[in-house]
Amino acid sequence: MPFKTLSITDQPAIRTITIQRPEKLNALDRATIVELRQAFADVASSTEIRVVVLTGAGPKAFVAGADIAELAALSAPQALEFSRYGQSLMTTIERLGKPVIAKINGFALGGGLELAMACHLRIAADSAKLGQPEINLGVMPGFGGTQRLVRLAGRSAALELCLLGAPITAARALALGIVNRVVAAEQLDAEVAALASQLAAAAPHAQNGILQAIVLGSEAAIEIGLDYEAQAFAVTAATDDKREGTSAFLERRKPVFVGR
């Protein structure tokens, strides 16, 4: 389907989803969230796409937050529904079963940081700024920021970012574990492209098992997580990709995984 707020580009096995609202610093309004939900549903149903890169248009912002004009008009019941709708998008991304890379090219604030944290890997330009500034608007994070921040960076950092509302540098975000890598802005495209290509060449069933075991298992008691891991391991052991991977290793050649 055609999108009004997103652009979609494909390379072999890799889909790039770009939020196209540069005049609003790619702020998340309801229409954008609706289209992101559809875009990720399309990825989930595709047998061709193995990796997603998510980014924002223009040099200034990944996503600079929610659309303040929409936020200002929300009643409490509307805010509850909107929060749950946004949280559902973030959970969909987190549980996609295919790696999603956030290419953080600029501001990732409020809903933008929440969107990035729902992705599996986060690569930031050294010029990027990240934060949860909702308190400065008299509200709090509503798309999962309090919960994912505490899991990624710990309680102290989550409280600091949410209570003070001040953005932090990409370097500090790296030190806190919020992002995986920080690179020079001019190297961001190449770094993400190389990472996406590496992931696209990996075994899809193994990737899915890893994602499910870590994402779901980390929210449960370790015994449950270990059970997730054992069952996913058994599934991968029955695949053609497992036979290809072990054969390639023994034959000292590079494996070619086909997702079966």
Secondary structure, 3 states (H helix, E strand, C coil): CCCCCEEEEEECCEEEEEECCHHHCCCECHHHHHHHHHHHHHHHHCCCCCEEEEEECCCCEEECCECHHHHHCCCHHHHHHHHHHHHHHHHHHHCCCCCEEEEECCEEECHHHHHHHHCCEEEEECCCEEECCHHHHCCCCCCCHHHHHHHHHCHHHHHHHHHHCCCEEHHHHHHHCCCCEEECHHHHHHHHHHHHHHHHCCCHHHHHHHHHHHHHHCCCCHHHHHHHHHHHHHHHHCCHHHHHHHHHHHCCCCCCCCCC
